[in-house]
Amino acid sequence: MTRIKTVLMASALTSALILGASAASAAEKWDMPMAYNDGNFHTKNGKLFAEAVKVCTGGELTITVHGGGSLFKGNEIKRAVQTGQAQIGERLLSAHANENAIFGFDSVPFLATSFSASEKLKKAASSTLGEIMAKQNLVKLYSVPWPPQGLYFKKAINSTADMKGIKFRAYNAATARLAELSGMLPVQIEAAELVQALATGVADSFISSGSTGYDKKVWEHLSHFYDAQAWLPRNTVFANKKAFDALPKSSQNCLRSSALLAGAAGTARSEQLTGWYVSQLAAHGMKVTPPGSKLKEELQKIGATMSAEWSKAAGAQGAAIVKDYKAMK
């Protein structure tokens, strides 16, 4: 993390010199709610981003990061930033695919299953996503992918038949649909509430990255992790458009330049930690394997169904994103 921090801070200092970011206006103080705890790599990256902005603007814009859903819960963050209750925030936008299917572009099963593919898909969706968010009074700044998604259970799963009736923690429309198609019972649970849900039996399984499993010490409740590498959902940082537009141009430039660095640094850190997270699950006693051949085949069929459903819901915009993405391969 030290090298990434050094790059962010050095680049911010350089930007400050280039932009002359010592605006005469009164210093701005922004609040940045984040859904994940302070130990999570997304939140750590958000804090480095906030530091970089402060250095770049010469203290004219300071951002206070509130991790762990302490200021607003995960499902409240996007609305809070839209309405100006917070000036900036981070959210898993796919959790809002019910508002607009495009928000779920990064959660189409088996469409983009590697970091390089995820980056291409992000680029393909960037313009359309930015336009949609602008209409909602939001300015898209940067996004960072989670490691590839795998399935957590408290027993061995050899096929979808073994999943029937299991209570499955869902965090967006895609995960809820995955549960339905595999015969499980979806239960909407935010990240901050996951451990309690597992401990009390509200949920017995979920799909997420090795990061979530490690952060939440799920080996205390579950026994198996199937490294399905289904997709790489992204956490997106965005600002209230009205608040952003009111900033001096120098501060806007600092936000954007720091965001570019934070996106790159966070992505590098996510990729760097992927294998380590999975190894830690095994080290703490979980059985870590890829899905067996039958389960893999059934998951691929479910993925094809969900992909077709997303394409229909996302319409021409979604089709254009997928076309542009596949053209990059």
Secondary structure, DSSP 8 states (H G I E B T S, - for coil): -HHHHHHHHHHHHHHHHHHT---SS--EEEEEE-SS-TTSHHHHHHHHHHHHHHHHTTTSEEEEEE-TTSSS-HHHHHHHHHTTSSSEEEEEGGGGTTT-GGGGGGGSTTTS-SHHHHHHHHHHHHHHHHHHHHHTTEEEEEEEE----EEEESS--SSGGGGTT-EEEESSHHHHHHHHHTT-EEEE--GGGHHHHHHHTS-SEEEE-HHHHHHTTGGGT--EEE-------EEEEEEEHHHHHTS-HHHHHHHHHHHHHHHHHHHHHHHHHHHHHHHHHHHTT-EEE---HHHHHHHHHHHHHHHHHHHHHHHHHHHHHHHHHHHT-
